[in-house]
Amino acid sequence: MPSLEYSAVIDGDIDRVWAIIKKFGELGNWHPLIAKSEVEGGQPDGLVGVVRRVELLTGEVLRERLVTVDDMTRTLTYAFVETPLPVKNYFGTIRLTAVSDERKVFAQWFSRYDLIDSSQEEQMRAVFMDVYKLGITSLAKLARP
């Protein structure tokens, strides 16, 4: 089961960054690779178990279920329900940690998954790293005071 992580230190307020991330259905408002996203079925955003529909800029659609959201640890975990990518059993997590004595945030985005086709391991690693890096970079811009 491959796993990977991207992390960075963001200048800004941790509560501001967390408020953006925990709006599960609003991924399209801050991630540059997402054309639009929404929680399905009129369910309340942020409720564990809700499914969001994510439309990529390419037109491809993913569906992701919110597995956990924890305000104390500022951690959100989601799982793929449907994806055009050659993976299964995908779980992704975004975690924020305050950097002591500074107005900075240590942001981590990591995942684990099974490959449907093992020959695509490097390609999937590159795809996910791009997604995580671009997402955290976008959050860093939004977090600036």
N, C-alpha and C positions, 0 to 999 in steps of 0.2 A: 504494500500500500504506500504509494508515494506521498510525501508531505513536503510542504515548503512554507517559507515565511518571508515577508517583506516588512521591514520596520524603519521608522524614521522619527526624528525629534521635530516636533512642530512648535513654532512660536505661537503662543496664544493661550486662551483660557480653556481648561479641560471641560468645564461645564458647557461652554459654547460648542465645542467640538462634539461632545456626547449628545447634546440636544439635536444636532444634525443627524448623527448616525442612528440614533434610536428611533427615528421616524422611518420605520422599515419600508413603508410604501413609497417613500420619497427619494429613493436612490437616484432616480432620473434627474432630480433637482441639483445634484452635486457631482455625480460621476460623469466625466466627459465621454465615455463610451456608450452611455445609455441614452437612447432617444426619449423613452418615457417608461415610467413604472407606476404601478398602482396595486393596492391590496384588493384581492378578488372578493366578490360576493358581499360587498358593503360591510365587511367586518371591521371592527375598530383597529386602527393602526397600532402596532406594538403589542397586540395580544398574542401570546405564545400559541402557535398552531396555525396562524393565518398564513395564507399563501399570497405572494406578490407575483404579478406578471411583469416581466422585464423585457422590453423590446430594445434590442441593440441597434446601434446606428446602421448595421448591415441589414436590418430587417428581421434577423433571427429572433426567436422568442424563447425565453427561459421562464420556468416557474420555480419559485423558491419558497420553502416553508421556514417560518421563524421557529427555531428550536428553543432558544433561551434568550432572554434579555435581562441583564442584571445591573441595576442602577448603582449598587454598592461597589461592584468591581468594574463597572463600565465595560461590560463584555456583552457582545451580541453574537449568537451563533445561528447559522441558517444551513439548510440542506437543499440540494437540488431535488426537485420533484420531476421536472422534465427539462431536458437540455439537448441541443443539437451537438454538443461536444461528446467525444468518445470516452466518457467517464461514467462511472456509477458510484454509489455510496459516497458522494461528495458532501463534506461538511466544511464550511468556512467560518472563521471566527475573526471578529475585529475586537481588539482590546485596547483600552486607553489607560495609561498610568501617568499620574502627575510627577513631574520632575521636581524633586525637593528643592526648596529655596529659589526657584525660578518660575517664571510664568511660561512654562513649556510643558509639552505633552509628549510622552513616548507612545507612539502609535504602532500597533502590530496588526497585520492582517495575515492570517495563516490558514492552511487547509490540509486536509488529507482526503484521499479518494482512491478508487480502484480504476485502472485503465481497462477499457474494453479491448484495445489493441496495444500491446506493450511496445510495438515499434514506434508509437507516437508519444513516448514519454517525454522526450526533449521538447517536442512541439507544444505539448500541454503545459509543461513547466514554463516555457516562454510566454504562452498565452496568459496563464494565471499571474505570473510575475508582472506582466504589463498591466493587467487589470488592477492589481494591488498597488503598484507604484503610482499609476495615474490617479487612482482613487485617493491615496494618501496625499499626493501632491495637491490635488484639488482641495482636500480638506485643509491643508496648510494655508492655502490662499484665503479660504473662507474664515479661518480662525484668527487671522491677523486683526489686531485691534484697530 
